[in-house]
């Protein structure tokens, strides 16, 4: 089981990083898109300018967190630090938010090229579905605590503060739901507040699921004549 989990984590990391590499590639030859009816007019030209801006998208950040934490688990599954588990919680929750918000609120025209279509499918469909499944089946249990959930929220809050402070300076926002010139801070706050609430709901759900799994595992151990974790070579 341990070998299988490490292989799965490695493949999950490869998939996430592939999506981000494709984002860099697309930025090298394509200008940034301006949403329809946007209240801002800034943007980034194809080449280094747009490539270097890729990490400022929430989609890129979420996929990077999934790739990083999956790679670390592939290298050494037994991790106990608060920092790692906070990053893992943020990765799982942020990638689910990426999939839900993009497909429900932001999706408009289909990708124009095959590369963009592959990138879109990886970052907005496959990884958001695969990551929580991998966490549920293969992640070591006991990593989700309220303290770590609190630490995990620093990441989206930090991204949000950076993005909103940067927006007026560049007259550019990464998503239409953050279009302050068109909707005002009050209008934007409605969307962002709902997404932050969704973050806490998902993190709380992870906590509940972990408690149930740990309780189920403990009952299973008590019923077995020989403890599972005492069987030689079970991995």
Steps between C-alpha positions, in 0.01 A plus 500: 500500500781742582667446164169551319429821691842642415445424132158667511644808672779519241251480213280766663803728533597441137149582383480826697844617396421412138201733515716782631768442239232519231384830654850640461507373143168663413615826656806496276292538182164638609396836645291501815125493443276793591158383629192621318366828644811534719529823693878487479719519193842377609659177385820318413663452164605157380852404599685550827246755621207259489711199603623671816142594588376139492573427871267785601195305382320307775480200266878492466547536877255220580659262250846587630395421858359166387819421308730602786318313776448193281870493415595528867266212585646291218849556642401439864138422590550519878486875557393657827587871483230762534640683198471203268149408607387863475634506144325171425167625634538819295589294192195274521254779581640753253501256210138402567408870513687549172295230329165612640541876460650482151243258360202666670585871485786563258475258210393667176633418153675166446881503468616613157792258454578138585769602751260732680235226505741250656617757753141593586403135547797427725477809719124552520359147475735207557714637784205648694325161487807280549655687793224452761470135394874448550481677838208281606657170396875542538589791730621413852223564750506742789640797312190720509464704819336834567840657564622384160180615331565843648854497364374383161274805465807725495569389142173606333479811717855594405425443131185707530677791672779497241258485207271777625794729582660433161182543296470882509871540430482297179134562417468122474331221696538129430128415504173675414364441853781727626421784260500789749464778238178340369341360817660706776652356816156416635409291197833322499474437876182297447681254275819488705313465828302206362819334373675545836196351674520209255868459596409457867213263418729277294774506765246416771372216283855364475520510882171312537599238244832442674331456838260244350781312325714492813205376706420232241866392487515479879190282515637276226827460690314406817301228324797333330682223688830641371548876456542600136802712574676209673493267199855464360540618144144635470631790289 
